[in-house]
């Protein structure tokens, strides 16, 4: 069963910011970043319970090529993405989003 994907409001801003940063580093790198995020989101929607719980009911899926992770929770048949977060940032900021 594939789960429906729902993004919390700040997630799209985080993705846009990361995309622009990678594009400034090297043209096309932002697209590669988004491809990795897309792949991970598809994997999460296919098997959301296969990733570890890191805070309350929030799970983390680590992106392999880039230093980012997807934080999400499962509610009914939905995957709610709380944050797509750079690994060096303070986790307290995504933990307050719930």
N, C-alpha and C positions, 0 to 999 in steps of 0.2 A: 504494500500500500504506500503510495506517495502522499506525503503530507503537504498541505498548503503552506506557502511561505508568506510571512508577514514581517515587515520591517518597522521597528520603532522609528520615530521621527528623525533622530540624529544620525541614524545609520547611513542614509544616503549622503549626508554632508561629509561624513567620515570617508566614504568611498570616493566622493568627488575630490576631496582634499588630497587623498593618497594618490589617486590617478594623476592629478596635476603635478604633484611632486615627482612621481616617477617619470612622467613625460618630460619634465624639465631636465632630468638626469640624462635621459636617452630617449629619443623619439621611438615610439612603439613599446617601450617598457611599461607604460601605463596600461596599454591593451593587454600585455602579458599578465600583469597584475590582476586585471579584471577577469581574464580567462581562468586564472588560478582560483579566484574567489568564486566564480561561476561553477567550476568543477566541484569545489568543496560544498557549496550550497546544494548542488544536485545530490552529492553523496549524503549529506545530512538529511535531505528530504526522503531519500530512499531508506535510510536506516538511522533515524535520529537517536535511538537509544544506545548506539554503539560508541558514543563519545562520553568522556568522563564528566561527572558532576564536580564543579569546582567551587560553587557557592550556592547555598540553599538548593534550589531546583534548576540552577543555571548550569548548562554544559558548555564545554570548550572544545572546538575543533581547530587544530593548529594547521595553518597553511604551510606547505612544505618549502616552497621556494622563497617566500617573502616572510619577514618577521611580524606576521599578523596572525590573529586568531579570531574565529567567529564565536561569539558568546550568544547562546540561545536557550530558550526553554520550550518544552513541549506542552501544549494545552489542547486537549481533545485531539483533533486531527490536523492541528496547525503547529508549525515551527515558527516561533516568534523570535526574530533576531533582535537581540538587545544592543549588540555592539559588534563592529568589526574594528579591532583594536590593535595598535602597534604594541609589540611585546615590551617595549621599554617604558611605556606610559604607566602611571599609577592606576592600579585596578580599582581603587576606591571610586573613581569617576564613573565607571560603567556599573559598579555595584549599586549605586544610588538610583539607577534608571528603572530597574525592575520593570 
